[in-house]
Amino acid sequence: MSKDVIIAPTARSWRDIPQPVKPRAMSREGKWRLTTSVLRATGAAAVIGVVAWGLWEVACALQENPQKMPEAARAVPIKQLELRTDGVLGNEWLARTLALPKNASLMELDLQALRLKLMVGGQVNAVSLTKNFPDTLKVQVGERSPVARVMANWRGEQRALVVARDGVVFAGEGYAAALLATLPWLDGVKLTRTEDRYQPIEDMGLVAELLARARLDADHLYHTWQVVSLARLRSDEVIEVRTKPGTLVVFSANGDFFQQLAKLDYQWEALATAPNPPRKIDLSLGREVSVAFQPLPTLNLVPHSQPKSKL
């Protein structure tokens, strides 16, 4: 005998009963307070904006036409020099080089003349000067970086100068002695002097590329380099490097410096146990590498017999 299955309805809870709640209406006083607070905030923001805009307009007008500045403000002496640089020069160099008259004001400055004074030494290659009234001169400079050293007559005395990647020769102020000592010397170059500076050294960009590649990929070899010669660069298209142990390394100026340095590194490691360092390693022969040694001196192991003196 079959029985019908009766499915009882699912029990419902009070949460299932819709309970629409009408949001509480804001009173008239609340609406007024909200409106006045919004108006006050908007008014304050507008006042700040107008004041900032006015100050900006006044500053721009004074920068473009300082003649509009009151006479008392134009006579204010310079109190601050602000220097920004990407190199090593400091505020002492800036004050000494500019040599501004005492109590000089911004209105008296010739920015173009000051720019030339800052660039005359060769270490600075870009200058930007800005008058920030009433009493601040802002100076931003870009500096050259040295890649090698050279001996030259500088203002009546022989001294070491530095050479940048673009061949410009300059005194190199502000660099630590330990840093300059890591730079190789240049040889086989002719310096031409004009007025207070030397003409840039030709083909220095190629030499700088070799030095940069050596420092990046073979720093242990670079630190043994003492002299870099350009004597045969024009005639034979080679760059010669004299190492501290006395080995002459010849690089092809037209070859891949990375591959040549890799060959040099291999040869240097293979010859590490040799009794004497090689006299010459020539990397300019393409796929071949020529290594030459200094002949060892001949030793006479049999002493010469000395005739006996007659009594």
Buried (B, 14 or more C-beta within 10 A) or exposed (E): EEEEEEEEEEEEEEEEEEEEEEEEEEEEEEEEEEEEEEEEEEEEEEEEEEEEEEEEEEEEEBEEEBEEBEEEBBEBBBEEBEBEBEBBBEEEBBEEBBEBEEEEBBBEBEBEEBBEBBBBBBBBBEBEBEBEBBBBBBBBBEBBBBBBBBEBEBEEEEEBBBBBBEBBBBBBBBBEEEEEEEBBBBBBBEBEEEEEBBEBBEBBEBBBBBBBBBBEBBEEBBBBBBBBBBEBBEEEBBBBBBBEEEBBBBBBBEBEBEEBBBBBBEBBEEBEEEEEBBEBBBBBEEEEBEBEBEEEEEEEEEEEEEEEEEE
